């Protein structure tokens, strides 16, 4: 189906499958583009531990995880 699959482990680890790319990456914000829109992770000491064509893992102190519909303007 191509939808993003997001697995959250506590407030310290997020795995994202079926993403298209990383659009912003700082220690406080990671934005990931998906087929349906964006996933925005906000927190402290965020790091992309690894990424492949199919999956990525973000670690750090995750405060918020937000799904932004691709049809909605920010």
Residue, then its C-alpha position, 0 to 999 in steps of 0.5 A: x500500500x505504500x503507507x509509512x509504518x512508524x514504530x515508537x519505543x518509549x520516548x527515545x526511539x522511532x523507526x520509520x519504514x516506507x519513507x521518501x526522504x529526510x527534509x530537515x535534520x537538526x538535534x531538535x527536529x527531524x522531518x521525514x517526507x512520506x507518500x501521504x505527507x510528513x512526519x515531524x519529530x521534535x525533541x532533544x539530542x535527536x540523531x538519525x542512527x541509520x537509514x536505508x532506502x526502506x527504513x530509518x531509526x531516530x533516537x534521542x529524547x522525543x517530545x512530540x511526533x506529528x503527522x502532517x497531511x500532504x494536502x494540508x498547508x503548514 
